[in-house]
């Protein structure tokens, strides 16, 4: 069986890696288009108190995705990949409102019944919260969830690609177009070269609909621009927790004094990848609103990514009805680093005729 995966982001790389571990022959085709979401992503792995907890298809997948990380890390370690950047640092849900934290704490204990991986749940005073994340505002009390983690999208992607290569995955750079005979996809064409395949996995991120045009499929997925800021702090930030205020913005630390603040969610952006004054202002404003202690720190970089977003917060996965030989891994939105590694495993299992993981039915097109 030869499988072509179109798209070299986390979803495509994870699908290819899991297929290759099972012994399949796999080729990844990736256009390296500017604005790929993975390259800009700061992965927050803490789905338990999401605003989407009542949307079962999302929350079931998000929980499974969070729980799957340690297993995936062990697999990657077997293939020589130790520098993945994943670390369980916990999360601080911060607020000056006691009522809001009371509500979140109640929800957290409810979630822990079914998902003990959430770990310790603890209320922190403003002083205790600043011990964990020193730049926080002085009146910001917090709810601490021990089980939350973070991961750098670029490092995880590199690890998946290198581990896949060690398992025989072939990587081709170029723009793929689908080849089909009637209702059967037969492979792809890349720079006028035909690559035949028994199955093609469409994992092209925000560019998914352009790829699917030859088979007359249009998914409810479009680019959503996100601008994200990187800072350097003269402190040991390796164990700083993820900071989650009420807004969709966030802060998190990585090794080496790196602090990441994000991100805008710009609906209707199209494929525009330029940094904008308004976007940068929004990110800075929201970061300093929560952590004014960062005001004098060095800004080292701004990144822009195009999330593949749709009306549903959960992705579209698996085989396409009435089109043989085509599977989807699409529409991960802003939660790609939580959802996509495990989703790649699910897509690989369906292609291989396995049913070990979560039932994929709710995510079919």
FILUM-30852 format. One record per residue: residue number from 1; residue in one letter; x, y, z of N, C-alpha, C in turn. Coordinates in steps of 0.05 Angstrom, whole numbers. Layout:
<pts>
seq|type|neast|nnorth|nup|caeast|canorth|caup|ceast|cnorth|cup
NUM|A|X|Y|Z|X|Y|Z|X|Y|Z
...
</pts>
This chain:
<pts>
seq|type|neast|nnorth|nup|caeast|canorth|caup|ceast|cnorth|cup
1|X|17|-24|0|0|0|0|17|25|0
2|X|13|43|-19|28|68|-20|8|90|-14
3|X|14|107|5|-3|129|13|11|155|9
4|X|-2|174|-4|9|201|-6|-6|219|13
5|X|9|233|29|-2|253|48|4|281|37
6|X|-16|296|30|-12|323|20|-14|343|43
7|X|8|355|51|9|373|73|29|364|94
8|X|48|381|99|70|374|118|68|388|144
9|X|44|395|153|40|406|180|37|383|200
10|X|29|390|224|27|370|245|8|347|237
11|X|-15|353|226|-35|333|219|-23|314|198
12|X|-11|325|177|0|308|156|24|292|166
13|X|41|305|181|65|291|190|58|269|210
14|X|38|274|227|29|253|246|17|230|231
15|X|0|235|212|-13|214|196|9|197|183
16|X|28|210|170|49|196|156|66|179|175
17|X|72|191|198|89|176|218|75|151|228
18|X|49|154|235|35|130|245|31|109|223
19|X|27|117|199|26|98|176|52|83|173
20|X|74|99|173|100|87|169|108|67|192
21|X|100|74|216|106|55|238|91|29|235
22|X|69|30|221|53|5|216|63|-9|191
23|X|84|2|177|96|-12|155|86|-3|127
24|X|70|18|126|61|27|100|82|44|86
25|X|81|45|60|98|62|43|85|89|41
26|X|99|110|50|86|136|52|103|158|39
27|X|90|176|25|103|200|14|88|225|24
28|X|102|243|35|91|269|42|97|289|20
29|X|77|303|10|81|325|-9|73|351|5
30|X|91|370|6|85|395|20|95|419|4
31|X|78|439|2|84|462|-15|102|483|0
32|X|104|480|26|119|500|43|108|528|39
33|X|81|530|36|69|556|32|73|574|56
34|X|77|599|51|80|619|72|55|620|89
35|X|58|619|115|35|622|133|24|596|144
36|X|38|574|140|29|549|151|26|551|181
37|X|3|541|191|-4|546|219|16|534|239
38|X|26|510|233|44|497|252|68|514|258
39|X|79|527|238|104|543|242|100|566|261
40|X|75|575|264|69|598|282|58|590|308
41|X|50|564|311|35|556|334|51|553|360
42|X|38|562|382|48|556|409|28|538|421
43|X|35|513|424|15|492|431|8|492|461
44|X|-17|497|467|-28|495|494|-44|470|496
45|X|-36|452|513|-50|426|516|-65|426|543
46|X|-88|438|543|-104|441|567|-134|444|559
47|X|-147|423|550|-174|426|539|-196|425|560
48|X|-190|419|585|-211|411|604|-230|434|611
49|X|-222|459|610|-239|481|617|-246|498|593
50|X|-244|486|569|-249|501|545|-278|510|544
51|X|-282|533|530|-310|542|526|-326|523|510
52|X|-313|503|498|-326|484|480|-332|457|493
53|X|-331|456|520|-334|430|533|-360|417|528
54|X|-381|433|521|-407|421|516|-410|411|488
55|X|-391|416|471|-392|406|443|-377|379|443
56|X|-392|358|445|-380|332|450|-359|323|429
57|X|-365|326|403|-344|317|384|-317|331|388
58|X|-318|357|396|-293|371|401|-281|362|427
59|X|-296|361|448|-284|355|474|-274|327|476
60|X|-288|308|464|-278|280|465|-251|278|451
61|X|-249|291|428|-223|290|413|-201|305|427
62|X|-208|328|439|-188|345|452|-177|331|477
63|X|-195|318|492|-185|302|516|-167|279|507
64|X|-176|265|487|-160|242|477|-133|252|467
65|X|-134|275|453|-109|286|443|-89|294|465
66|X|-100|305|486|-82|313|508|-70|289|522
67|X|-87|269|526|-78|244|540|-58|229|523
68|X|-60|231|497|-43|216|479|-14|225|478
69|X|-8|249|485|19|260|482|41|243|495
70|X|38|234|520|60|218|531|66|193|515
71|X|45|180|505|50|156|488|64|163|462
72|X|56|186|450|69|194|425|99|201|431
73|X|104|214|453|132|221|460|149|196|463
74|X|138|175|475|153|150|477|159|138|450
75|X|140|139|432|144|129|405|166|145|391
76|X|165|171|393|185|188|380|213|183|392
77|X|213|178|418|239|172|431|251|146|420
78|X|234|127|415|243|102|402|257|107|375
79|X|248|128|362|259|135|336|279|158|337
80|X|290|161|361|313|180|364|306|209|368
81|X|280|215|373|272|243|376|267|250|405
82|X|285|264|417|283|271|446|277|301|450
83|X|282|317|429|279|346|432|252|355|420
84|X|231|349|435|204|354|424|191|379|436
85|X|202|389|458|193|413|472|168|410|489
86|X|156|387|489|132|382|505|140|382|534
87|X|124|395|551|129|395|580|104|400|595
88|X|99|384|615|75|389|632|83|410|653
89|X|74|434|648|81|457|666|57|467|681
90|X|33|456|675|9|466|688|-2|491|675
91|X|-26|498|682|-38|522|671|-51|539|694
92|X|-49|565|691|-62|583|709|-85|597|695
93|X|-109|590|703|-133|605|694|-136|629|712
94|X|-130|653|701|-127|676|718|-151|695|716
95|X|-157|708|738|-179|727|738|-178|743|764
96|X|-188|767|763|-192|782|788|-220|777|800
97|X|-235|760|786|-263|754|794|-264|727|809
98|X|-272|728|834|-275|703|850|-297|686|838
99|X|-318|698|829|-341|683|818|-332|667|794
100|X|-316|679|776|-308|664|752|-290|640|760
101|X|-272|644|778|-255|622|787|-270|600|801
102|X|-291|608|816|-308|588|829|-321|570|808
103|X|-331|582|787|-344|567|766|-324|548|752
104|X|-300|558|746|-280|542|733|-271|519|751
105|X|-269|524|777|-260|504|796|-281|481|797
106|X|-306|489|798|-328|469|798|-327|451|773
107|X|-323|464|750|-321|449|725|-296|431|725
108|X|-274|441|736|-249|425|736|-253|399|752
109|X|-265|401|775|-270|377|792|-289|358|778
110|X|-308|368|764|-326|351|748|-311|337|726
111|X|-294|351|712|-278|338|691|-259|317|701
112|X|-249|321|725|-229|302|735|-240|275|741
113|X|-266|273|745|-279|247|749|-274|228|726
114|X|-276|239|701|-273|223|677|-244|225|666
115|X|-230|246|673|-203|250|662|-184|257|685
116|X|-175|237|699|-157|242|722|-130|255|713
117|X|-125|254|687|-100|267|677|-99|297|681
118|X|-122|308|688|-123|337|694|-104|344|717
119|X|-99|324|735|-80|327|757|-91|344|780
120|X|-73|355|795|-81|370|819|-95|396|810
121|X|-116|403|826|-131|427|821|-128|444|846
122|X|-119|469|843|-113|485|867|-118|515|862
123|X|-131|528|881|-135|557|879|-110|570|890
124|X|-102|592|876|-78|607|884|-85|636|889
125|X|-73|647|910|-75|676|915|-59|690|893
126|X|-62|716|892|-47|732|872|-17|729|877
127|X|-9|728|902|19|725|909|30|698|900
128|X|14|677|905|22|650|897|23|647|866
129|X|4|660|853|4|659|823|29|673|812
130|X|38|695|824|62|709|814|88|694|820
131|X|87|676|840|111|659|844|114|640|820
132|X|92|631|809|93|613|786|98|629|760
133|X|87|653|757|90|669|733|94|698|742
134|X|119|706|748|125|732|761|113|757|748
135|X|111|759|721|101|784|710|71|789|714
136|X|56|771|726|27|774|728|19|800|742
137|X|-5|809|736|-16|832|749|-21|826|779
138|X|-19|845|796|-18|840|825|-45|831|836
139|X|-67|836|822|-93|827|832|-103|802|819
140|X|-86|788|803|-95|765|788|-93|740|805
141|X|-115|731|816|-116|705|829|-119|683|807
142|X|-116|658|815|-115|637|794|-126|611|804
143|X|-133|595|784|-139|566|788|-117|551|773
144|X|-103|534|788|-80|519|776|-88|491|769
145|X|-83|483|744|-88|455|735|-61|443|729
146|X|-53|423|745|-27|411|743|-22|397|716
147|X|-43|385|704|-39|368|681|-35|382|655
148|X|-38|408|654|-35|423|629|-6|423|619
149|X|-3|425|593|24|424|582|27|444|559
150|X|51|446|549|56|463|526|76|449|507
151|X|75|457|482|93|445|462|98|466|440
152|X|122|467|430|129|484|407|123|470|381
153|X|105|482|365|97|469|340|119|462|321
154|X|138|480|319|160|475|300|177|451|309
155|X|183|449|335|199|427|345|185|401|343
156|X|159|401|349|144|376|347|142|367|318
157|X|138|386|300|136|379|272|162|367|262
158|X|184|380|269|210|370|260|215|342|270
159|X|207|337|295|210|310|307|194|289|292
160|X|169|296|285|152|277|270|163|272|242
161|X|173|293|229|183|289|202|209|272|202
162|X|227|277|221|252|262|223|246|233|231
163|X|228|229|250|221|202|258|207|187|235
164|X|191|201|219|179|189|196|199|181|175
165|X|218|199|171|240|193|152|255|168|160
166|X|261|166|186|275|142|196|259|117|191
167|X|232|120|189|215|97|184|209|93|154
168|X|222|109|137|220|106|108|202|125|94
169|X|191|145|108|174|165|95|190|182|76
170|X|180|185|51|193|201|31|180|229|32
171|X|197|250|29|187|277|30|192|291|3
172|X|171|302|-8|173|316|-34|162|344|-30
173|X|178|364|-37|169|392|-36|158|401|-62
174|X|134|412|-61|121|421|-86|91|423|-82
175|X|77|435|-101|48|437|-98|35|414|-112
176|X|18|400|-97|5|376|-108|-23|383|-119
177|X|-30|369|-140|-58|370|-150|-67|341|-151
178|X|-93|337|-144|-104|310|-143|-108|299|-172
179|X|-102|273|-174|-108|259|-199|-131|239|-193
180|X|-149|237|-212|-171|219|-206|-182|207|-233
181|X|-194|184|-231|-208|171|-253|-236|168|-244
182|X|-254|185|-254|-281|185|-244|-282|192|-215
183|X|-294|174|-199|-297|179|-170|-275|167|-154
184|X|-253|159|-167|-231|147|-152|-206|164|-155
185|X|-194|172|-132|-169|186|-132|-147|166|-135
186|X|-129|173|-154|-107|154|-161|-79|163|-153
187|X|-77|188|-144|-51|198|-136|-50|228|-138
188|X|-26|239|-142|-24|268|-144|-3|274|-166
189|X|-5|299|-176|15|308|-195|30|331|-181
190|X|57|330|-181|74|350|-169|94|359|-190
191|X|92|384|-198|111|395|-218|112|377|-243
192|X|89|369|-252|85|352|-276|96|324|-273
193|X|102|316|-248|109|288|-242|86|275|-228
194|X|79|251|-238|57|236|-226|67|218|-204
195|X|53|220|-181|59|201|-159|33|185|-154
196|X|34|160|-161|10|143|-158|7|135|-129
197|X|-18|131|-121|-23|123|-93|-48|107|-91
198|X|-48|88|-72|-73|74|-66|-92|91|-50
199|X|-81|109|-34|-97|128|-18|-82|155|-17
200|X|-97|176|-18|-86|203|-14|-100|215|11
201|X|-83|226|29|-94|240|52|-91|270|47
202|X|-113|284|47|-113|313|43|-110|326|71
203|X|-86|337|76|-80|350|102|-67|376|96
204|X|-78|392|78|-65|416|67|-72|441|82
205|X|-82|439|107|-87|462|124|-106|482|111
206|X|-99|507|112|-116|528|102|-120|527|72
207|X|-103|511|58|-104|509|29|-120|484|20
208|X|-135|472|38|-148|446|33|-168|448|9
209|X|-183|470|7|-203|470|-14|-191|473|-42
210|X|-169|486|-44|-156|487|-70|-147|459|-79
211|X|-137|444|-60|-129|416|-66|-153|399|-75
212|X|-176|403|-63|-199|386|-68|-216|394|-92
213|X|-209|416|-105|-224|426|-128|-228|404|-150
214|X|-207|389|-157|-211|369|-179|-233|348|-174
215|X|-240|343|-149|-261|324|-143|-286|338|-133
216|X|-288|364|-138|-312|380|-133|-322|379|-104
217|X|-302|380|-86|-309|381|-57|-301|407|-46
218|X|-319|420|-31|-312|445|-17|-319|442|12
219|X|-299|443|30|-303|440|58|-310|467|71
220|X|-324|467|94|-329|492|108|-304|500|124
221|X|-282|505|110|-257|512|122|-245|536|107
222|X|-235|556|122|-223|579|109|-200|589|126
223|X|-181|604|115|-159|614|131|-168|634|153
224|X|-157|631|176|-161|650|198|-133|659|207
225|X|-127|684|203|-100|694|209|-96|697|239
226|X|-72|689|248|-64|693|276|-37|705|277
227|X|-34|727|292|-8|740|296|0|735|325
228|X|25|728|329|35|718|355|62|731|361
229|X|67|738|386|91|752|393|110|734|410
230|X|136|736|404|156|722|420|173|743|435
231|X|179|738|460|195|756|477|217|741|490
232|X|238|756|498|259|744|514|260|757|541
233|X|260|740|562|260|749|590|285|739|603
234|X|297|755|618|322|748|633|315|732|658
235|X|304|708|654|296|692|677|294|663|667
236|X|292|644|686|288|616|679|258|612|675
237|X|250|611|650|222|609|643|213|580|636
238|X|231|561|640|226|534|630|202|520|644
239|X|196|529|669|174|517|683|150|536|687
240|X|151|559|674|129|578|676|104|564|664
241|X|81|566|678|56|554|668|44|570|645
242|X|25|557|632|9|570|612|-10|589|627
243|X|-13|613|616|-31|633|628|-56|636|610
244|X|-79|630|621|-104|631|606|-124|650|620
245|X|-126|675|610|-146|693|620|-173|687|607
246|X|-193|704|612|-220|699|601|-221|702|571
247|X|-204|719|560|-204|723|531|-191|699|517
248|X|-190|700|491|-178|678|475|-147|681|474
249|X|-137|703|486|-108|707|486|-95|690|508
250|X|-68|688|507|-54|671|525|-25|680|527
251|X|-12|669|548|17|672|551|29|645|560
252|X|53|640|551|66|616|561|97|618|558
253|X|111|604|575|140|605|574|151|579|562
254|X|175|582|550|190|559|541|218|562|552
255|X|235|542|547|263|542|556|277|566|544
256|X|299|575|558|316|595|547|305|623|549
257|X|288|628|568|277|655|572|257|664|552
258|X|246|645|536|226|653|516|198|654|527
259|X|184|675|522|156|678|529|140|684|504
260|X|118|670|500|101|673|476|74|685|485
261|X|65|705|469|39|718|474|23|717|449
262|X|-1|709|451|-18|708|427|-47|707|435
263|X|-63|705|416|-58|710|387|-83|722|376
264|X|-81|737|354|-105|747|341|-120|724|327
265|X|-146|728|324|-163|709|308|-178|726|288
266|X|-166|728|264|-175|746|244|-191|732|222
267|X|-217|731|226|-235|718|207|-237|733|182
268|X|-238|719|159|-240|732|133|-214|744|123
269|X|-192|734|135|-165|745|127|-155|736|100
270|X|-167|715|89|-156|703|65|-128|693|70
271|X|-111|696|50|-84|686|52|-63|708|58
272|X|-73|729|70|-56|752|77|-38|744|101
273|X|-12|745|98|7|737|119|24|760|129
274|X|16|785|122|33|807|132|27|814|161
275|X|48|822|176|44|833|202|30|860|200
276|X|11|865|218|-3|891|217|0|905|244
277|X|-1|931|242|1|948|267|-22|941|286
278|X|-46|937|275|-69|932|292|-66|904|306
279|X|-57|885|290|-53|858|302|-32|858|324
280|X|-10|871|319|11|873|339|2|888|364
281|X|-13|909|359|-23|925|382|-42|908|399
282|X|-59|892|386|-78|875|401|-63|855|418
283|X|-43|842|407|-28|822|422|-13|834|446
284|X|0|857|441|15|871|462|-5|880|484
285|X|-27|892|475|-46|903|495|-57|881|513
286|X|-65|859|501|-77|837|517|-56|824|535
287|X|-31|822|525|-10|810|542|-4|827|566
288|X|-2|853|562|5|871|585|-19|876|603
289|X|-43|872|593|-66|874|610|-65|852|632
290|X|-55|829|626|-53|807|644|-26|806|659
291|X|-5|812|645|22|810|656|38|836|651
292|X|32|857|665|45|883|661|75|882|666
293|X|84|861|681|112|858|686|129|852|661
294|X|116|847|639|130|842|614|136|867|598
295|X|127|890|608|127|914|592|155|922|582
296|X|176|917|598|203|925|590|220|903|578
297|X|207|880|573|222|857|562|225|860|531
298|X|244|846|521|252|848|492|233|832|475
299|X|222|845|454|207|831|434|226|821|413
300|X|227|795|409|246|783|390|235|776|363
301|X|209|772|362|197|762|337|167|764|338
302|X|155|769|315|126|765|310|123|744|289
303|X|104|726|292|99|706|272|70|708|263
304|X|65|699|239|38|699|228|32|671|218
305|X|9|660|225|0|634|215|-29|636|206
306|X|-36|618|187|-63|617|176|-76|591|186
307|X|-94|593|205|-107|570|216|-128|560|197
308|X|-131|534|193|-153|523|177|-178|521|194
309|X|-195|542|194|-217|544|213|-244|541|199
310|X|-263|531|214|-290|528|203|-311|533|224
311|X|-336|529|218|-358|534|237|-357|515|261
312|X|-347|491|257|-345|472|279|-317|473|290
313|X|-314|471|317|-287|472|329|-272|446|327
314|X|-284|425|315|-271|400|312|-265|394|282
315|X|-245|377|277|-237|374|249|-254|355|233
316|X|-248|353|207|-261|334|189|-240|313|183
317|X|-247|288|190|-227|266|188|-239|243|173
318|X|-220|227|160|-228|201|150|-236|201|121
319|X|-248|178|112|-254|174|84|-277|192|75
320|X|-276|198|49|-297|215|36|-317|197|22
321|X|-342|200|29|-363|184|17|-364|190|-13
322|X|-366|170|-28|-369|171|-58|-344|180|-72
323|X|-321|182|-58|-296|187|-71|-276|166|-60
324|X|-270|146|-75|-252|125|-66|-223|135|-65
325|X|-208|126|-46|-180|132|-44|-173|159|-33
326|X|-193|173|-20|-187|199|-10|-196|200|20
327|X|-177|209|37|-183|213|65|-176|242|72
328|X|-189|252|93|-186|280|101|-174|282|129
329|X|-158|302|133|-148|310|159|-148|341|158
330|X|-171|353|164|-175|381|157|-191|396|178
331|X|-186|423|179|-203|440|196|-197|440|225
332|X|-172|441|233|-164|440|261|-167|466|276
333|X|-169|488|262|-173|514|275|-150|521|293
334|X|-157|535|315|-136|545|333|-125|523|352
335|X|-137|499|352|-129|478|371|-113|456|358
336|X|-99|462|336|-86|441|320|-65|425|336
337|X|-50|438|353|-29|424|367|-40|406|390
338|X|-65|411|398|-79|393|416|-92|370|401
339|X|-104|376|378|-121|357|364|-106|340|343
340|X|-87|353|329|-76|341|304|-59|316|308
341|X|-41|315|329|-24|291|331|-41|266|335
342|X|-61|267|352|-78|244|356|-96|239|332
343|X|-106|260|319|-122|257|296|-107|243|273
344|X|-81|249|271|-65|235|251|-64|205|256
345|X|-63|198|281|-64|169|289|-91|157|281
346|X|-113|171|286|-139|161|279|-142|156|249
347|X|-133|176|233|-135|174|204|-118|150|194
348|X|-94|147|205|-77|125|197|-91|98|204
349|X|-103|96|227|-117|71|234|-140|64|216
350|X|-155|84|208|-177|79|189|-167|69|163
351|X|-146|81|153|-134|73|127|-124|44|129
352|X|-113|37|151|-102|10|155|-123|-11|164
353|X|-148|-2|167|-169|-20|175|-168|-27|205
354|X|-157|-10|221|-156|-14|250|-177|3|264
355|X|-185|-5|288|-205|10|303|-197|11|332
356|X|-173|19|337|-162|20|364|-170|45|379
357|X|-172|67|365|-175|93|378|-204|102|379
358|X|-208|128|383|-234|140|385|-250|135|359
359|X|-276|131|362|-294|127|339|-293|152|321
360|X|-286|149|296|-282|171|278|-308|182|266
361|X|-330|167|270|-356|174|257|-364|203|260
362|X|-362|216|284|-371|244|286|-355|263|270
363|X|-332|255|259|-314|273|245|-314|269|215
364|X|-330|251|206|-332|245|177|-345|269|163
365|X|-338|272|137|-350|294|121|-380|288|117
</pts>
